[in-house]
Amino acid sequence: MFVGEDLDVLLELCDRIVVLCGGQVSGVVPREEATKEGIGLLMTQFRKEGAAS
């Protein structure tokens, strides 16, 4: 388990990324599907169609 906020590091080191927002899990994304934009949207719980979920 690795806890961090630097998206570049997370995308490099992690196999999957669990995003928390407001103390709740807002998404679990495999590294292959993860983008900075998608993770950012999950961090704010704002989702666009086609974004990482």
Helices and strands as residue ranges (DSSP letters): H 7-13, E 16-21, E 24-30, G 31-33, H 36-43
